[in-house]
Amino acid sequence: MSYNIEENKVQINETEKRNLDWLWIVPLFLFSINLYNKEIYIVIAMIILGMLISVYKKTTFRLTADMILISLFSISYILIFRIYNTIDLIVLLLYVVEPIGCFFIGYLIFKKEAQLIYKTIITIVLGNMLYGSINMLLYFKTFGANTYERRVPDIWTDIGMAATLQGTHFTPVASLLFFSFILWINRKYKVLSFILFFGAIFSLVSSVVLGNRTLIIITLLTLFSNIILYSMLVKKKQSSILKSIFLAASFFILIWVVYSYNLFGISDFILDSQFYVRMNEQGSMLDDPRMLVYSNALVELFNYPLGGYKLDLGGLSYAHNLWIDVLYVAGIIPFIFLGLYTLKSIINLGFIIRSDRVNVEFKVLIFSIYIGYLLNFMVEPILEGVPFMFISFCLINGLVRKYLDYLKKHKVIKQSLEVSNERSMVNQCSST
């Protein structure tokens, strides 16, 4: 009888956990698709709901270095930003409340289930993919596939969005291309594996149409980085390495065959595309005007300690780099805090990868999404163009940091139990 009571208790707990996860996932998904262009309000609702869920779950919060750094960055940025710009409630929410709040709620809502991190990341990925895909379908309906138009109509506002900013919504799914191979190899979540794979392919096709080189480069860099990481993680399992390399090689061979033999008119499509035209007109990536901005930033790093939009951007409106844009607007102080926060996030990623208590699949997921976000931050005007990408990154950081604290805490408990058991055995032996 006691067995049935315990079994029912477990079932109720599992049901409650699933319901709480859905309460969290639904607003997160609405945020990711930018429902009716109301992201800023959905984030506030999400933070409040997350706090209520955390109270119910009886989770804990601890002030961490990450929380201090993101707070110092946001506060110093807005204080200097207000010298040169008018501040209203929307700006205050975007640059202060929501970055800090999302890291806080990510940390607070996590208790012990790594699955919550998995669900959160996949929800953000699928939401952004759906939003970007609907925008592109509207683009194809309006302009067709063979066009030189580089602004994509937003499904909610019908306002044209720059091709590179549209590409940021595809960055998460494109970053998980290798992860989709891992799911397929492990024979887990095959439907999700197909969705991620074809979502990544659709994002790459859209990039060719729009002439967006950035997303293609990010996809290739994350793919090759993942191959190296996976080879290191499963070095004792040669079959897994060979399978992943085989899938990646097959993918590139298939692309080469399709292009070489002009199957389905793919070759003609690429040669007539905006992507091909821009590649020929602009030459190598080193000729990109953003490269000049990066070199200027190094030279003028301490010239304008309070920013003030004085950095030489070579005629560009933005530096197209999260950190340099912060330097351009608000100077060296928030730039340093943001740099330290980024470094701390990378260190957290390193701890996840090195941990022997985290499975390989989860490591690849976290690594992929971090690399994708960070590469995107290097080449786009994030705070000025798509601030919600940075906000969602802060949310993931909060979850990951709490997960590391959980792993560390239970490792200490496990070690103390082992020591206690050893002492009790010694005492028993001594008494006999």
C-alpha positions as CSV (number, residue, x, y, z in Angstrom):
1,M,0.0,0.0,0.0
2,S,2.8,2.4,0.9
3,Y,4.3,1.7,-2.6
4,N,1.1,2.9,-4.3
5,I,1.1,6.1,-2.2
6,E,4.7,6.9,-3.1
7,E,4.0,6.1,-6.8
8,N,1.0,8.4,-6.8
9,K,3.0,11.1,-5.1
10,V,5.7,10.8,-7.8
11,Q,3.1,11.0,-10.5
12,I,1.6,14.1,-9.0
13,N,5.0,15.8,-8.7
14,E,5.8,14.9,-12.3
15,T,2.4,16.3,-13.5
16,E,3.0,19.5,-11.5
17,K,6.5,19.8,-13.0
18,R,5.2,19.5,-16.5
19,N,2.5,22.0,-15.8
20,L,5.0,24.5,-14.4
21,D,7.2,23.9,-17.4
22,W,4.3,24.8,-19.7
23,L,3.5,27.9,-17.7
24,W,7.1,29.0,-18.3
25,I,7.4,27.8,-22.0
26,V,4.3,29.5,-23.3
27,P,5.2,33.1,-22.5
28,L,8.8,32.4,-23.5
29,F,7.6,31.2,-26.9
30,L,5.4,34.3,-27.3
31,F,8.5,36.4,-26.5
32,S,10.6,34.5,-29.1
33,I,8.1,35.1,-31.9
34,N,7.8,38.8,-30.9
35,L,4.0,38.4,-30.7
36,Y,2.4,41.5,-32.1
37,N,5.7,43.3,-31.6
38,K,5.1,43.3,-27.9
39,E,8.3,41.7,-26.8
40,I,9.1,44.3,-24.2
41,Y,5.9,43.7,-22.3
42,I,6.0,39.9,-22.7
43,V,9.4,39.9,-21.0
44,I,8.0,41.7,-18.0
45,A,5.1,39.3,-17.8
46,M,7.6,36.4,-18.1
47,I,9.8,37.7,-15.3
48,I,6.8,38.1,-13.0
49,L,5.4,34.7,-13.9
50,G,8.9,33.2,-13.4
51,M,9.0,34.7,-9.9
52,L,5.6,33.1,-9.0
53,I,6.7,29.7,-10.3
54,S,10.0,30.0,-8.3
55,V,8.0,30.8,-5.1
56,Y,5.9,27.7,-5.7
57,K,9.0,25.5,-6.4
58,K,10.8,27.0,-3.4
59,T,13.9,27.8,-5.3
60,T,16.8,29.8,-4.0
61,F,18.8,32.8,-5.1
62,R,22.5,33.7,-4.5
63,L,24.2,36.9,-5.6
64,T,26.8,35.9,-8.1
65,A,29.7,37.7,-9.9
66,D,27.6,37.3,-13.1
67,M,24.6,39.1,-11.5
68,I,26.9,41.9,-10.2
69,L,28.6,42.4,-13.6
70,I,25.4,42.5,-15.7
71,S,23.9,45.0,-13.1
72,L,27.0,47.2,-13.2
73,F,27.0,47.1,-17.0
74,S,23.3,48.0,-17.4
75,I,23.4,50.7,-14.8
76,S,26.6,52.4,-16.0
77,Y,25.4,52.2,-19.6
78,I,22.1,53.9,-18.9
79,L,23.6,56.6,-16.7
80,I,26.0,57.6,-19.5
81,F,23.4,57.0,-22.3
82,R,21.1,59.5,-20.7
83,I,23.8,62.3,-21.1
84,Y,23.3,62.1,-24.9
85,N,19.8,60.7,-25.3
86,T,16.3,61.1,-23.9
87,I,15.4,58.4,-21.5
88,D,11.8,57.0,-21.3
89,L,10.3,53.9,-19.7
90,I,10.9,51.7,-22.8
91,V,14.6,52.5,-22.9
92,L,14.9,51.9,-19.1
93,L,13.2,48.5,-19.5
94,L,15.3,47.5,-22.5
95,Y,18.7,48.4,-21.2
96,V,18.4,47.9,-17.4
97,V,15.3,46.1,-16.1
98,E,15.1,43.3,-18.7
99,P,18.8,42.2,-19.0
100,I,19.2,42.2,-15.2
101,G,15.7,40.7,-14.7
102,C,16.2,37.9,-17.2
103,F,19.5,36.8,-15.7
104,F,17.9,37.0,-12.3
105,I,14.8,35.0,-13.3
106,G,16.9,32.4,-15.2
107,Y,18.9,31.8,-12.1
108,L,15.9,31.9,-9.7
109,I,13.6,29.6,-11.7
110,F,16.1,26.7,-11.9
111,K,16.0,24.2,-9.1
112,K,17.6,20.9,-10.2
113,E,16.2,19.8,-13.6
114,A,18.6,20.3,-16.4
115,Q,15.7,19.5,-18.7
116,L,14.4,23.0,-17.9
117,I,17.5,24.6,-19.6
118,Y,17.0,22.2,-22.5
119,K,13.4,23.2,-23.0
120,T,14.1,26.9,-22.6
121,I,16.8,26.9,-25.2
122,I,14.8,24.9,-27.7
123,T,11.8,27.2,-27.2
124,I,13.9,30.3,-27.9
125,V,15.4,28.6,-31.0
126,L,12.0,27.4,-32.4
127,G,10.3,30.7,-31.6
128,N,12.9,32.7,-33.4
129,M,13.0,30.2,-36.3
130,L,9.2,30.5,-36.7
131,Y,9.2,34.3,-36.5
132,G,12.1,34.5,-39.1
133,S,10.4,31.9,-41.4
134,I,7.1,33.6,-41.4
135,N,8.9,36.9,-42.3
136,M,10.7,35.2,-45.1
137,L,7.4,33.6,-46.5
138,L,5.9,37.1,-46.5
139,Y,9.1,38.3,-48.3
140,F,8.8,35.6,-51.0
141,K,5.1,36.4,-51.4
142,T,5.8,40.1,-51.8
143,F,9.1,40.1,-53.8
144,G,9.6,36.5,-55.0
145,A,12.9,34.6,-54.8
146,N,14.9,36.2,-57.5
147,T,15.1,39.8,-56.3
148,Y,17.7,42.2,-55.1
149,E,15.5,43.5,-52.3
150,R,17.3,43.2,-48.9
151,R,14.7,44.4,-46.5
152,V,12.3,41.8,-45.1
153,P,8.8,42.8,-44.1
154,D,8.0,42.1,-40.4
155,I,4.9,39.9,-40.0
156,W,3.6,42.0,-37.1
157,T,4.4,45.6,-38.3
158,D,4.9,45.2,-42.1
159,I,8.0,47.4,-41.6
160,G,11.1,46.4,-43.6
161,M,13.8,44.8,-41.6
162,A,17.5,44.8,-42.7
163,A,18.7,41.4,-44.0
164,T,21.3,41.1,-41.3
165,L,18.9,41.8,-38.5
166,Q,16.5,39.2,-40.0
167,G,19.4,36.8,-40.0
168,T,19.8,37.2,-36.2
169,H,16.4,35.3,-35.8
170,F,17.9,32.4,-37.7
171,T,21.2,32.4,-35.8
172,P,20.0,30.1,-33.0
173,V,18.6,27.4,-35.3
174,A,21.6,27.6,-37.7
175,S,23.9,27.2,-34.7
176,L,22.2,23.9,-33.8
177,L,22.8,22.3,-37.2
178,F,25.4,19.9,-35.7
179,F,23.2,19.4,-32.7
180,S,20.5,18.1,-35.0
181,F,23.1,15.5,-36.2
182,I,23.7,14.4,-32.6
183,L,20.0,13.9,-32.0
184,W,19.8,11.8,-35.1
185,I,22.9,9.7,-34.1
186,N,21.6,9.1,-30.6
187,R,18.1,8.3,-32.0
188,K,16.5,10.8,-29.7
189,Y,13.8,13.4,-30.5
190,K,13.8,12.6,-34.2
191,V,11.0,15.0,-35.0
192,L,13.0,17.8,-33.3
193,S,16.1,16.7,-35.2
194,F,14.3,17.1,-38.5
195,I,12.8,20.5,-37.5
196,L,16.2,21.8,-36.5
197,F,17.9,20.5,-39.6
198,F,15.4,21.8,-42.1
199,G,15.1,25.0,-40.1
200,A,18.9,25.5,-40.5
201,I,18.7,24.7,-44.2
202,F,15.9,27.2,-44.7
203,S,17.8,29.9,-42.9
204,L,20.8,29.3,-45.1
205,V,18.7,29.5,-48.3
206,S,17.1,32.7,-47.0
207,S,20.6,34.1,-46.4
208,V,21.5,33.4,-50.0
209,V,18.4,35.1,-51.2
210,L,19.1,38.2,-49.0
211,G,22.8,38.3,-49.7
212,N,23.5,37.8,-46.0
213,R,27.0,36.4,-45.7
214,T,27.1,36.7,-41.9
215,L,24.7,33.8,-41.1
216,I,26.5,31.5,-43.5
217,I,29.9,32.2,-41.8
218,I,28.4,31.8,-38.3
219,T,26.9,28.4,-39.3
220,L,30.1,27.2,-40.8
221,L,32.2,28.3,-37.7
222,T,29.8,26.7,-35.2
223,L,29.6,23.5,-37.3
224,F,33.4,23.1,-37.4
225,S,33.8,24.1,-33.8
226,N,31.3,21.5,-32.8
227,I,33.1,18.8,-34.8
228,I,36.3,19.6,-32.9
229,L,34.5,19.7,-29.6
230,Y,32.6,16.5,-30.2
231,S,35.8,14.7,-31.3
232,M,37.4,15.7,-28.0
233,L,34.4,14.7,-25.9
234,V,33.9,11.3,-27.3
235,K,37.5,10.4,-28.1
236,K,37.0,7.0,-26.6
237,K,34.0,6.3,-28.8
238,Q,35.4,6.2,-32.3
239,S,32.1,5.0,-33.8
240,S,30.3,8.2,-32.6
241,I,33.1,10.4,-34.0
242,L,32.9,8.6,-37.3
243,K,29.1,8.9,-37.5
244,S,29.2,12.7,-36.8
245,I,32.0,13.3,-39.3
246,F,30.2,11.1,-41.9
247,L,26.9,13.0,-41.4
248,A,28.7,16.4,-41.7
249,A,30.7,15.2,-44.7
250,S,27.6,13.8,-46.4
251,F,25.9,17.1,-45.9
252,F,28.7,19.1,-47.7
253,I,29.0,16.4,-50.4
254,L,25.3,16.6,-51.0
255,I,25.5,20.4,-51.3
256,W,28.4,20.1,-53.7
257,V,26.6,17.6,-55.9
258,V,23.4,19.6,-56.0
259,Y,25.3,22.8,-56.9
260,S,27.7,21.2,-59.4
261,Y,24.9,19.4,-61.4
262,N,22.5,22.3,-61.0
263,L,19.9,19.9,-59.5
264,F,16.5,21.6,-59.0
265,G,18.1,24.7,-60.6
266,I,20.1,25.4,-57.4
267,S,23.2,26.6,-59.2
268,D,21.2,29.1,-61.3
269,F,19.4,30.2,-58.2
270,I,22.7,31.0,-56.4
271,L,24.4,32.6,-59.4
272,D,21.4,34.9,-59.9
273,S,21.1,35.7,-56.1
274,Q,21.9,38.8,-54.2
275,F,24.4,36.7,-52.2
276,Y,26.5,36.0,-55.3
277,V,26.4,39.6,-56.5
278,R,27.5,40.9,-53.1
279,M,30.3,38.4,-52.9
280,N,31.7,39.6,-56.3
281,E,31.2,43.3,-55.6
282,Q,32.6,43.4,-52.1
283,G,35.3,40.8,-52.4
284,S,36.7,39.2,-49.2
285,M,35.4,39.7,-45.7
286,L,38.6,41.8,-45.0
287,D,37.2,44.4,-47.4
288,D,34.1,44.8,-45.2
289,P,33.9,48.3,-43.7
290,R,33.3,46.8,-40.3
291,M,36.9,45.6,-40.3
292,L,38.0,49.3,-40.4
293,V,35.7,50.0,-37.5
294,Y,37.3,47.3,-35.4
295,S,40.9,48.6,-36.0
296,N,39.8,52.1,-35.2
297,A,38.2,51.0,-32.0
298,L,41.6,49.5,-30.9
299,V,43.4,52.7,-31.7
300,E,40.8,55.0,-30.1
301,L,39.9,52.7,-27.1
302,F,40.7,55.3,-24.4
303,N,40.2,58.5,-26.4
304,Y,36.6,58.9,-25.5
305,P,36.1,57.6,-22.0
306,L,32.4,58.6,-21.9
307,G,31.6,57.6,-25.5
308,G,29.3,60.2,-26.9
309,Y,29.2,58.7,-30.4
310,K,32.7,60.2,-31.2
311,L,34.5,57.0,-32.2
312,D,35.4,56.9,-35.9
313,L,33.1,54.3,-37.5
314,G,34.2,55.0,-41.1
315,G,30.8,56.4,-42.1
316,L,28.7,53.6,-40.6
317,S,25.8,54.3,-38.2
318,Y,26.8,51.4,-35.9
319,A,30.0,49.5,-35.3
320,H,28.1,46.2,-35.9
321,N,29.7,44.8,-32.8
322,L,28.0,44.6,-29.3
323,W,31.1,45.6,-27.3
324,I,32.3,48.4,-29.7
325,D,28.8,49.8,-30.0
326,V,28.7,50.1,-26.2
327,L,32.1,51.8,-26.3
328,Y,30.9,54.1,-29.1
329,V,27.7,55.1,-27.1
330,A,28.8,55.1,-23.4
331,G,32.5,54.7,-23.3
332,I,35.0,52.6,-21.4
333,I,33.2,51.9,-18.1
334,P,30.2,49.9,-19.4
335,F,32.5,48.4,-22.1
336,I,34.8,46.9,-19.4
337,F,31.8,45.6,-17.3
338,L,30.3,44.0,-20.5
339,G,33.6,42.5,-21.4
340,L,34.0,41.0,-17.9
341,Y,30.4,39.7,-18.0
342,T,31.1,38.1,-21.4
343,L,34.3,36.5,-20.1
344,K,32.5,35.1,-17.1
345,S,29.9,33.6,-19.4
346,I,32.6,31.9,-21.4
347,I,34.2,30.6,-18.2
348,N,30.8,29.1,-17.2
349,L,30.6,27.5,-20.7
350,G,34.1,26.0,-20.0
351,F,32.9,24.5,-16.7
352,I,29.9,22.9,-18.4
353,I,32.2,21.3,-21.1
354,R,34.7,20.1,-18.5
355,S,32.1,18.7,-16.1
356,D,31.9,14.9,-15.9
357,R,28.3,15.1,-14.6
358,V,27.0,16.7,-17.8
359,N,26.2,14.4,-20.8
360,V,27.8,15.1,-24.2
361,E,24.5,16.0,-25.9
362,F,23.8,18.7,-23.4
363,K,27.4,20.0,-23.7
364,V,27.0,20.3,-27.5
365,L,23.7,22.1,-27.1
366,I,25.1,24.7,-24.7
367,F,28.3,25.2,-26.6
368,S,26.4,25.6,-29.9
369,I,24.0,28.2,-28.6
370,Y,26.7,30.2,-26.8
371,I,29.0,30.2,-29.9
372,G,26.1,31.2,-32.1
373,Y,25.1,34.1,-29.9
374,L,28.7,35.4,-29.3
375,L,29.5,35.3,-33.0
376,N,26.4,37.2,-33.8
377,F,27.2,39.8,-31.1
378,M,30.5,40.4,-33.0
379,V,29.0,41.4,-36.3
380,E,25.6,43.0,-35.6
381,P,24.3,46.2,-33.8
382,I,22.6,44.2,-31.0
383,L,21.5,46.8,-28.4
384,E,20.4,49.2,-31.1
385,G,18.9,46.7,-33.5
386,V,17.9,43.5,-31.8
387,P,18.2,44.0,-28.0
388,F,16.1,41.0,-27.2
389,M,18.8,38.7,-28.5
390,F,21.0,40.0,-25.7
391,I,18.2,39.7,-23.2
392,S,17.6,36.1,-24.1
393,F,21.3,35.4,-23.8
394,C,21.2,36.8,-20.3
395,L,18.3,34.5,-19.5
396,I,20.2,31.4,-20.7
397,N,23.3,32.6,-18.7
398,G,21.2,32.8,-15.5
399,L,20.0,29.2,-16.0
400,V,23.5,27.9,-16.8
401,R,25.0,29.6,-13.8
402,K,22.4,28.2,-11.4
403,Y,23.0,24.7,-12.9
404,L,26.7,25.1,-12.2
405,D,26.0,26.0,-8.6
406,Y,23.7,23.0,-8.3
407,L,26.4,20.7,-9.7
408,K,29.0,22.2,-7.4
409,K,26.8,21.9,-4.3
410,H,25.9,18.3,-4.9
411,K,29.5,17.4,-5.7
412,V,30.4,18.7,-2.2
413,I,27.5,16.8,-0.6
414,K,28.5,13.6,-2.4
415,Q,32.1,14.0,-1.2
416,S,31.1,14.7,2.4
417,L,28.8,11.6,2.4
418,E,31.7,9.5,1.0
419,V,34.0,10.8,3.8
420,S,31.3,10.2,6.4
421,N,30.8,6.6,5.1
422,E,34.5,6.0,5.2
423,R,34.7,7.3,8.8
424,S,31.8,5.1,9.9
425,M,33.5,2.0,8.4
426,V,36.7,2.8,10.1
427,N,34.9,3.2,13.5
428,Q,33.1,-0.1,12.9
429,C,36.4,-1.8,12.2
430,S,38.0,-0.2,15.3
431,S,35.1,-1.3,17.5
432,T,35.4,-4.9,16.4
